[in-house]
Amino acid sequence: SAGTDKYEAVVSTQSTGQKVWLKPGAEQQFLYGNNVTKAGLGRISAGTDKYDGVIVYNMNDLPLGFGVSAKSTAECKTIDPNAIVVFHQADIGEYLRAESTMS
C-alpha cells in the first residue's frame, strides 16, 4: 500500500543518513511532487550510492521530504544538468494537495 511505501522510505533514509539540498528554484518543483534534476541540486552527502534513501532539504536546512537517489555522489559530478538525481517519494506539500480529498 502507499502508506507502507512511505514508511519504508522513512526507514531507509534514517538508516543511510544521506541528504540532498535543493537550490531555491527546485524547491517548488519538488513540493509539487516532481523529481529533482542535477540543475536543481545544491549539495549531496558524500558517499551517497545510487538508490539510497535521502532526506531532501532546502539550502536553509529545512526538511522538505524524502526521495531515492537516482545517481551516486560521484555520478552527480559529471552528468547532464537535465538528468534526474533524486526520485520524489514524499514531501511536506502532500497534505495540502490531498486536503480536498480527505473526509
N, C-alpha and C positions, 0 to 999 in steps of 0.2 A: 504494500500500500504506500501511498505518498507519504504518510506520516512516518512509516518505518524508514523509507529512503532518507528523509531529512534527519532522522535520528542517527542513522549510520554516518551521514556526512558530518554531523557534530562530533561523534565519537572519533572518526578518523582524523579530523583536524586537531582534536585535543591530543591525540596520541603522537601526531607528527610535529605539532607546534609550528608548522610552516605558515608564513604570512606573505601577503602581497599588498602593496599600497597603490591606489589608483590616482592618476592625475585628475585635477578638478574637472576637466571636460568629460572624463569617462565615468565619473560617479553617477550622474543621472542615468546614463545608459545602463549601468549595472543595476540601478534601483528600478529600472523598467523591465528587468528580467533578461537583459542581453548578456552574452558572453563578453569577455574582456579581450581586446586585441593588444598587440605589442605597443601600438601607438598610445594606448591609454595606461600602460603600465608605468608606474612611478618607480617602484622598487620591488624586489622579490627576495625572500630569505635565501641566504647561501645554502647550497646543498639540497634545494628542492628538486625532487625527482618527478618525472612525468607520471601523472595520475595520482600524485599526493593530494590529500585533502588540504585546503588552505583556508585561512580566515582572511577575508577581504576587508581592508581598511581604507579610509581616505588619507590624504597626506598629513592630516592633523591627528592621526591615530584613533579616529572614531570608527568602531567596527560597523561595517555595512552589511555583512553577510558571509556566506560560505560558498566555496567553489571547489573545483578539482583542477589541478594544474594540467594543462594540455601540452606543456613543454617543460623541460628541466631548466634550471637556472642557466646552465651552460648554453642550451639551445636558444634561450631568450636573447643572448648577446648577438646572435648572427641572423636571426630570422627577419622576414619581411614585416614592415610595420602593420600590415593588414592581417597577419596571421593571428589566430586565436591562441591566447596564452592561458586563459582561465575559463573553464566551463562553469556557467552560473548554476548554482544549486538552490540557494535560498537567500533572501535579503530582507532588510527591515521595512521595505515598501510593500511586502506581500500582504500584510494585514490591511493596508489601505485599499489595495486592489481587490481584495476578497471581501471587504466590508459589506458591499452591496448584496453579496450572495449569502451572507451569514443570516441565520434565523434568530 
